[in-house]
Amino acid sequence: MLEKLKNLEESFRQALKNIDSEAKLADLKARFLGKKGELSAILKTLSNASMEERKKLGQAANELKDRLTARLEEAKLILDRKITDAKLAADWTDITLRRSLMAESVKESGQHPLSIVQRELEDIFLSMGFDILDGPHIETDWYNFTALNIPESHPARDMQDTFWFKDMKHLLRTHTSTIQIRGMEHKTPPFRFVAPGKVFRCETTDASHEAVFHQMEGMLVGKDISVAHLIYFEKTLLSEIFQREVEIRLRPGFFPFVEPGFELDINCLICSGKGCSVCKQTGWVELLPCGMTHPNVLRYGGIDPEEYTGFAFGLGLDRLVMMRYGIDDIRLIHSGNLDFSRQFASC
């Protein structure tokens, strides 16, 4: 039975590659998840199984249904985006103001410090053999929580921490870890990739926290990957970022999607470790939570944890910008203040 479910999922993935219209997507959903679909046909055979087998196989079937539903929702979003892009392309108007018409008083600015740091990081990761991936801001419960080994009882799912939509099935992603699952679904080990982007949380705004901020999630999967590889990678990465040795500390940390998990802190570059509002008077700033990818996460991504291992890490881009440029309040980065942005025109 489990083999049938595995074969069904593979057939679904292959069929999904050929979907180019909403009609075909609806047919695909009916074929696999409809009342007379292939999954229902498999479930009907459970009546001949023992109670223990029915429980085990039923759970596997429900998890498969969740995965297929999530992939269908993702495919619909992609189709909708293509339709919108086609409409915009057909009715495109160039509204660029000619330089000859611009007032002399208009001042040119430069890149935002977040853009500067993100692009520099992307160059560093590309030089280390990483791919750059992207993903949607609006996510499903499956990609944001379940597939990352975050159980229903976890406090991160609470309304006080997550921006949920009214249907309680979609949310604004709380981390770029969602792209770990999406990346694994489309890649064959060994691989390595990073995913930069905005994330959203119900945070209380202060000098070091915002409700909307930026992360760069990374993942490396291969054979015999260990904690030693992770530590060596982190030291190499930080030396590339800061172009000098940075004092760090590695301490245990709990994240459901890694085991073991670690918190990597750097000595605060704002106050040189003396204590300030950014480091909350501790002299240290949390910068790079990381760990060995949990076997369950690998399984949810379609990878055999008995054959492959890997590590994952997450960089807080806003905090990195603050350390890089000596900015003591994260709210300045998101203020939209042109005088603030113009300081980086020459960068």
N, C-alpha and C positions, 0 to 999 in steps of 0.2 A: 504493500500500500504506500509506504513512504517513497518507494522508487517511482510509483505512479505519480505522486504529487511532485516529485522532483522533475520528472519528464514533462508534466503539465506546465510547470513554471518555465522550463526551457522552451517549450513550444510557444508559450505566451510571449516570451522575450523576442523570439525570432519573428513572430507574427507582428509584434508591435513596431518592428523596424520598417515595415511596409505601409504603415498607416499614414495617409496624407490628407484625410478629410474627416469631418465629424461623423459622416455616415458610416465610414469604415470603422471608426472608433466605437460607435454604438454597436455595430455588428460584432466587433471583437469582444466587447463587454458581454453581450448576450451569449456568445459562443463559449466563453470560459466561466462567467459568473451568473448567467441567467438561470431561471428555474429549471430549464432543460439543458443547461450547459454542462461542460465537461467536469467541472468541480462537483456539481450536484450529482452527476452520474457516479462519481467515485464515492461520494458520501453515502449513497444508497446501499453500497455494498458493505457498509459498517454493521448492518443488522446481523450479519453472520459471525461477527467478531465477539470476543469476550468483553466483559465490562471494562477490564483494565486496558485492553487494546483499543476499545472505542474511545476511552478517555484520552489516551495518548495520541491516537490518530486524529481525533476531533480537534485537539489543541493544535496539532501540526497543520490541519486543514484551515483552521481559523487564522493562524498566523500567515499562511499562504494567501488567504483571501485578503487580509489587510495589506500585504505587499502588492498584490495585483491591483487592488483598489487605488493604492497610492500612486502606482505607475500610470494608471489610467487618468487620474486627476492631473498628474504632471504632464502627460501627453496632451490633455485638453488645454492646459494653460499655454503650452507651446504652440498648439494650433491656433488658439485665439490670438496669440501674439503675432503669428505670421499673417493672419487675416488683417489685424490692425496695421501692421507694417505695410502691407500691400495697399491698403486704403490711403495711408499717409503718403506713400510714394507716388500714388496716382494724383494726389492733390497737393503737391509740394510747392512751396513758394520761398524764394530766397529773400530773407528779411535782413540780411547783413547790411549794416550801415557803411557806406563807402567812406574811406578815410578822408576824402576831400570834403565831406560834409560834417565831419566830427569837429566839435568845438575844441579850440586850442587848450581850453582849461581841463579837458578830460585827461586824466592821468592813467598811464599804463601801469598795470600791476603785474605780479608774477604768479607762480604756482603757489597753491596753498601748502603749508608745511606738511600736512597729511599726505598730499599727492607726492611731494618731494620724497618723503621717507618711504612711502609705499613703492614707488617706482625704483628707488635704490634697492629696497629689499627684494623686489622681483628680479632685478639684475643679479643680485647675489645668489638667489635661489636658482636662477637659470644657469649660472656658472657652476652650480653644484649638481646639475642634472635634474632639477625638479621641473615639473610642468606647472603651469598656472591655470587653475580651474575657477569657475564661477557658478553661482547657484541662485535660486529665487529668494527674495526677502520674505515672501508669504509661504509658509511651510505647512505641512500636515503634521499631525501628532506622531505619525509613524517615523518620519525622518528626523524630527526634532527631539523626540524622546524615546519611543519604543525601540527603534533600531539601534539606538546608542546605549542600550541596556539601562535606561532610566525607568524604573517601575512606576506604576500608577500612584503609589503612596509617596513618591518623592516630592519634597516641598517645592522644587523648581516648577512643578506643574500648576502650582496654586495661582489663582487670579492675581494675588498680590505681587507676584514675581514675573508674570508673563502676560503679554498683550494678546488675549484671545479674541477671535471673531465671534459673532453671535451664534454661529452654528456649533461652536465649541469643538470643531474638527480642524480648523485652520488657525494659525497664529503668526505673529511676526517672529521670525527666528530669533532665538535667544543666544545663539552662538553659530559660528561658521563650521562647527563640527558636523552639521547636517551634510556638508559636501563630502565628508569622509564616506558616507554610505553611497551617495551618488557616484563618487569616483570609483569605488570598488565595484559597483554594478557595471561599469563600462570599461574596466581595465583588468588585465591579466598580470599577476605577479611575475617577476619583481617590478615594482613601480614606486615612484615618489612624486608627490605633488603638494602644492600649497594653494590656499584659497583665501584671498583677501576680501573684505567687505564689511558693510554695516550690520550691526546687531542691535536688538531692542530689548530693554528690560525695564520693569517698574522700579527704577532706582531713585533714591533720594539724591537730588543734585547737591554736590558740594565741590570742594577744590579738586578732588580726584575722582569723582563719579558723575556720569551723565546717563540719561535714559536711552540716548542713542549714541553709540560709540563704534569704534572700528577694531576688528580683529584680523589676524592672519593665521589661519589654521593650517597645519601641515601634517603629512602622514608619509611614512616610509614602510613598505612591506616587502619582505624577501625571506630567504631561508636562513635560519640560525641568527636572526637579528636579536641582540641582547641589550641589557642596560648599559654595558660598556660602550656600545655603538652610540646609544642615545647621549651619554655624557660627553663623549668625544665630539659628536655633532654639535651639541649646544655650545661648547667652548669655542669651537671653530666659528660657529655662526656669530656669537657675540663679539669675537675679536674682529670679524669682518664688518659688523655693524658700527662699532665704536672706534675702529681703527686703533685700538689700544687694549691693553689688558684691563678687565673690569673685575672688581672683587665680587664674587658670587657666593651664594650658599644654597644648598639643596636640602630640602626638608620633606618629610612624608606629607602627602596630600591625598585626599579622597576625591576621585571622580569616577562615576559609574562606568565610563567607557574605557578606562585604563586600569591595569592591575599588574604590577604596583604603580601607584601614582605619586608624583612629586610636585612640589612648588619650588620653582627656581626664582630666587630674589637677587637683585643687584644692589650694591651699595648706592644709596641715593646720590645722584649727581647734582642735585639742586643744592643740597646742604653739605655735601661731602661726608654724609653719614652722621652729622651732628644732631639732626632732628629738625623737621619742619612740617608744615601743614600737608605737604604732598605725601611724605612718608609717615604721617601721623606720629611724628616725634620718635619713630623707631630707628631711623637711619637706614631702613631697607625698603625697597619697593618691589612688590610682586610683579614679575614681568613675563615669566614663561612657564605656566603650568604644563606638565607633560607626563608621560608614562608609557608603559608597554600596552599596546592595544589589547583590550579584553577579548578573549576567545569568542564570546557571544557576539561582539560587534563584527568580528571577522566573518562569523557564520551568517549574520544578517546581511552582510555585503556579498555573500556568495563565495567566500574563501574558506578553505579547509584549515583550521587552526592547528591541526596535527601536522600539516606540511609546511605552513608558513607562519611567521611571527612578524611583528612590526612595532613601531612606536609612533606616537602622535604628540603634537605640541601646539600651543596656542600663544601667539604674540599679541599683546595689547598695543595697537598702533598709537593710540592717543597718548598713552603713558610713555611710549618710546619717543614720541615727538617732544613731550615735556622734558624728558631727560636730555634729549639731543640739543634742544635750544634753550634750556633753562627756564621754561614756562612754569610758573608756580600755581596756575589755576586752569583746569581743563575747560572751564566755561569760556575762556578767551578763544580757544580753538574753534568753538562752534558759535561764536558771537555774531559772525557776519560783518564784523567791524573792518572796514577797508584800511584804516590806518594800521591795524594789526597785520593784515595780510601783506601790505606794501613793504613791510620790513623784510620780506623774503623775496622781493622782486629780483634781487641779484643772485639768488640761490639756484 
